[in-house]
Amino acid sequence: MMEYKGDFIIGIIGFLFIQASNLLFLTIIFGNIPDLMGWKYSEVVFIYGFSLIPKGIDHLFFDNLWSIGHFTVRKGDFDKYLTRPINTLFHVMVEKLQIDALGEFLMGVVLVGVTIPKLEIEWSLVRVILTLAVIPFSTLIYTGIKTATAAIAFWTKKSGNITYMFYMVNDFAKYPVDIYNKTIRTVITYIIPFAFTSFFPAYYFLTGRDPLFNLGMTVLISIILMSLGIIVWNRGIKAYESAGA
C-alpha cells in the first residue's frame, strides 16, 4: 500500500476525518443535552469505539469476500480457486489481508481505552474476560453476513450491492439501540442483527446485566449466520458457471 504514498495518505486522512466527524457529531449533541435517553457521553463513545473492534477484525482478515460479489465471479476469475486443493471459502478469506483495517481496529481500541476510566461501573474480572471472549463471535456476525451475500454472486454473477446494502445497516449499531424507534430496533436486533456486534456486548460490560441474552445471543447468532453463510456458499459453488466480462 505504501507503494502509492499519495493514495495511502489520502486514505488515512479520509478515515480519520470520518471518525472525527462522527465524534464531533456526538460532542455537539452532548454539548446541548445532559444525556441521550439516559446514556452519557462517555458511554456512547465507548459503544462507538467497541463497535469498531469486531468490524475492524473482520475487515482485516475477511474483506477479500467483497471481491467475490463485485468482480471475481463476473470476470470468471473464481475458476482459480476451484483448481487448487484447498477449501474455496477458506482460500478466499486468507488470500489477502486488508492492512488499512488496522486503523479502524486501533481507533476502536483507543476510544475504548480512553473512555473506560470515565465509566461508572463495578469492575469484575469475569465481566472483562467474557466481554473479550465474545468479540470473535461479534466478528463472525459480520463475516457470516458477508459470506452469504457475496455467495449470491454464484447465481447472479454480481452481488456487491447486496452486501453493501446489508453492511450499511451496521451504522445504526454504533449507538445505543434504545435511542431508535421500534422499527429500527427490530431490524438491527432480529432481522439484520448488527446490534449484537457491539451494543449488546458493550451493554453487558457497562452494566453486567443479563449475560445470557447480551452475550449468549451474540454467540448463538454468530454461529447461525456463519453456518448460513457456509451453506449458501457451498450451494453457490454447485451452481457456479464460469463467466467472463
C-alpha positions as CSV (number, residue, x, y, z in Angstrom):
1,M,0.0,0.0,0.0
2,M,2.9,2.3,0.7
3,E,4.0,2.0,-3.0
4,Y,1.3,4.5,-3.7
5,K,2.0,7.0,-0.9
6,G,-0.4,9.6,-2.1
7,D,-3.3,7.2,-2.1
8,F,-2.2,5.7,1.2
9,I,-2.0,9.1,3.0
10,I,-5.3,10.3,1.5
11,G,-6.9,7.0,2.7
12,I,-5.7,7.6,6.2
13,I,-6.8,11.2,6.2
14,G,-10.2,10.2,4.9
15,F,-10.7,7.6,7.6
16,L,-9.6,9.9,10.4
17,F,-11.9,12.6,9.0
18,I,-14.9,10.3,9.0
19,Q,-14.2,9.1,12.6
20,A,-13.6,12.7,13.8
21,S,-16.8,13.8,12.2
22,N,-18.8,11.1,14.0
23,L,-17.2,12.1,17.3
24,L,-17.7,15.7,16.7
25,F,-21.4,15.0,16.0
26,L,-21.7,13.3,19.4
27,T,-19.8,16.1,21.1
28,I,-22.2,18.7,19.7
29,I,-25.2,16.7,20.7
30,F,-24.0,16.2,24.3
31,G,-22.9,19.8,24.4
32,N,-26.6,20.7,24.3
33,I,-28.2,17.9,26.4
34,P,-27.0,16.2,29.6
35,D,-27.7,12.7,28.3
36,L,-29.3,10.8,25.4
37,M,-32.2,8.6,26.5
38,G,-30.3,8.1,29.7
39,W,-26.9,7.4,28.0
40,K,-23.9,9.6,29.0
41,Y,-21.3,10.9,26.5
42,S,-18.6,8.5,27.7
43,E,-20.9,5.5,27.5
44,V,-22.0,6.3,23.9
45,V,-18.4,6.9,22.8
46,F,-17.4,3.5,24.5
47,I,-20.2,1.7,22.5
48,Y,-19.0,3.5,19.3
49,G,-15.4,2.5,19.9
50,F,-16.4,-1.1,20.8
51,S,-18.3,-1.3,17.5
52,L,-15.1,-0.6,15.5
53,I,-13.2,-3.6,17.1
54,P,-15.1,-6.6,15.6
55,K,-15.7,-4.7,12.4
56,G,-12.0,-3.9,12.1
57,I,-11.1,-7.6,12.7
58,D,-13.5,-8.7,10.0
59,H,-12.2,-6.0,7.7
60,L,-8.6,-7.1,8.3
61,F,-8.9,-10.8,7.8
62,F,-12.0,-11.4,5.7
63,D,-12.5,-8.4,3.5
64,N,-11.5,-10.3,0.3
65,L,-15.0,-11.7,0.3
66,W,-16.1,-8.3,-1.1
67,S,-14.3,-9.1,-4.4
68,I,-16.4,-12.2,-4.9
69,G,-19.6,-10.2,-5.1
70,H,-18.1,-7.3,-7.1
71,F,-16.0,-8.7,-9.9
72,T,-14.3,-12.1,-9.2
73,V,-17.3,-14.2,-10.3
74,R,-18.4,-11.9,-13.0
75,K,-15.0,-11.9,-14.7
76,G,-14.6,-15.6,-14.4
77,D,-11.6,-15.3,-12.1
78,F,-13.2,-17.6,-9.5
79,D,-12.0,-20.6,-11.5
80,K,-8.6,-20.4,-10.0
81,Y,-10.0,-21.2,-6.6
82,L,-11.6,-24.4,-7.9
83,T,-8.4,-25.7,-9.4
84,R,-6.5,-25.7,-6.1
85,P,-6.6,-28.5,-3.4
86,I,-8.0,-26.2,-0.7
87,N,-11.4,-25.2,0.5
88,T,-12.6,-22.3,-1.6
89,L,-14.1,-20.2,1.1
90,F,-11.0,-20.6,3.3
91,H,-8.8,-19.8,0.3
92,V,-10.7,-16.6,-0.4
93,M,-10.6,-15.5,3.2
94,V,-6.9,-16.0,3.8
95,E,-5.7,-14.8,0.4
96,K,-5.5,-11.2,1.3
97,L,-5.1,-9.0,4.4
98,Q,-6.7,-5.6,4.3
99,I,-4.0,-3.7,6.2
100,D,-5.9,-0.4,6.3
101,A,-8.3,-2.1,8.6
102,L,-5.7,-1.7,11.4
103,G,-6.7,2.0,11.5
104,E,-10.3,1.0,12.2
105,F,-9.3,-1.6,14.8
106,L,-6.8,0.7,16.6
107,M,-9.3,3.6,16.6
108,G,-11.8,1.3,18.4
109,V,-9.2,0.2,21.0
110,V,-8.1,3.8,21.6
111,L,-11.7,5.0,22.1
112,V,-12.5,2.2,24.5
113,G,-9.2,2.8,26.4
114,V,-9.9,6.5,26.7
115,T,-13.5,6.1,27.9
116,I,-13.1,3.2,30.3
117,P,-11.6,5.4,33.1
118,K,-14.6,7.7,32.8
119,L,-17.2,5.0,33.1
120,E,-19.0,4.4,36.4
121,I,-19.0,0.6,36.5
122,E,-18.4,-2.1,39.0
123,W,-15.3,-3.9,37.9
124,S,-15.3,-7.6,37.6
125,L,-12.6,-9.9,36.1
126,V,-15.3,-12.2,34.9
127,R,-17.1,-9.3,33.1
128,V,-13.9,-8.3,31.3
129,I,-13.0,-11.9,30.3
130,L,-16.5,-12.6,29.0
131,T,-16.6,-9.3,27.0
132,L,-13.2,-10.0,25.4
133,A,-14.2,-13.6,24.7
134,V,-17.4,-12.6,22.8
135,I,-15.5,-10.3,20.4
136,P,-14.6,-13.1,17.9
137,F,-18.2,-14.1,17.8
138,S,-19.2,-10.5,17.1
139,T,-16.8,-10.5,14.3
140,L,-18.3,-13.7,12.8
141,I,-21.7,-11.9,12.5
142,Y,-20.1,-9.6,10.0
143,T,-18.3,-12.4,8.3
144,G,-21.4,-14.6,8.1
145,I,-23.5,-11.9,6.5
146,K,-20.7,-11.0,4.1
147,T,-20.2,-14.7,3.1
148,A,-23.9,-15.3,2.5
149,T,-24.4,-12.1,0.5
150,A,-21.2,-12.5,-1.5
151,A,-22.2,-16.1,-2.4
152,I,-25.3,-14.8,-4.1
153,A,-23.0,-13.8,-7.0
154,F,-22.7,-17.5,-7.9
155,W,-26.2,-17.3,-9.2
156,T,-26.4,-13.6,-10.2
157,K,-22.7,-13.0,-11.2
158,K,-22.6,-9.9,-9.1
159,S,-23.9,-9.2,-5.6
160,G,-21.7,-6.5,-4.2
161,N,-24.6,-4.1,-4.0
162,I,-26.5,-6.5,-1.8
163,T,-23.6,-6.9,0.6
164,Y,-23.2,-3.1,0.7
165,M,-26.9,-2.7,1.4
166,F,-26.7,-5.1,4.4
167,Y,-23.5,-3.5,5.7
168,M,-24.9,0.0,5.7
169,V,-27.3,-1.2,8.5
170,N,-24.3,-1.6,10.8
171,D,-24.0,2.2,11.2
172,F,-27.1,2.0,13.5
173,A,-25.3,-0.5,15.8
174,K,-22.6,2.1,16.7
175,Y,-25.0,3.7,19.1
176,P,-27.4,2.5,21.8
177,V,-30.3,0.7,20.2
178,D,-32.9,2.2,22.5
179,I,-32.4,5.7,21.0
180,Y,-34.1,4.4,17.8
181,N,-37.8,3.8,17.1
182,K,-39.3,0.3,17.3
183,T,-38.8,-0.5,13.6
184,I,-35.1,0.2,13.5
185,R,-34.6,-1.6,16.8
186,T,-36.3,-4.7,15.4
187,V,-34.3,-4.6,12.2
188,I,-30.9,-4.3,13.8
189,T,-31.7,-6.8,16.6
190,Y,-33.7,-9.6,14.9
191,I,-33.5,-9.2,11.1
192,I,-30.0,-7.9,10.4
193,P,-28.6,-8.4,13.9
194,F,-25.7,-6.0,13.9
195,A,-26.7,-4.8,17.4
196,F,-25.1,-8.0,18.7
197,T,-21.7,-7.0,17.2
198,S,-21.5,-4.0,19.5
199,F,-24.3,-2.7,21.6
200,F,-25.4,-5.8,23.5
201,P,-21.8,-7.0,24.4
202,A,-20.9,-3.4,25.3
203,Y,-24.1,-3.1,27.4
204,Y,-23.1,-6.2,29.3
205,F,-19.7,-4.7,30.0
206,L,-21.2,-1.4,31.2
207,T,-23.9,-2.9,33.4
208,G,-23.1,-6.6,34.0
209,R,-26.8,-7.4,33.3
210,D,-28.3,-10.4,31.5
211,P,-25.2,-12.1,30.1
212,L,-27.4,-14.9,28.8
213,F,-29.0,-12.6,26.3
214,N,-26.3,-10.0,25.7
215,L,-23.5,-12.5,25.3
216,G,-25.3,-15.8,24.8
217,M,-27.4,-14.5,21.9
218,T,-24.3,-12.9,20.3
219,V,-22.6,-16.3,20.3
220,L,-25.8,-18.1,19.0
221,I,-26.5,-15.6,16.3
222,S,-22.9,-15.6,15.1
223,I,-22.9,-19.4,14.8
224,I,-26.2,-19.3,12.9
225,L,-25.2,-16.6,10.5
226,M,-21.7,-18.2,9.8
227,S,-23.4,-21.6,9.3
228,L,-25.9,-20.0,6.9
229,G,-23.1,-18.3,5.1
230,I,-21.3,-21.6,4.6
231,I,-24.4,-23.3,3.4
232,V,-25.2,-20.6,0.8
233,W,-21.6,-20.6,-0.3
234,N,-21.5,-24.4,-0.8
235,R,-24.7,-24.4,-2.7
236,G,-23.5,-21.5,-4.8
237,I,-20.3,-23.4,-5.7
238,K,-22.5,-26.2,-7.1
239,A,-24.5,-23.6,-9.2
240,Y,-21.4,-21.7,-10.3
241,E,-20.7,-21.4,-14.0
242,S,-17.6,-19.7,-15.3
243,A,-18.3,-16.3,-16.8
244,G,-16.3,-13.5,-18.4
245,A,-16.6,-9.7,-18.7
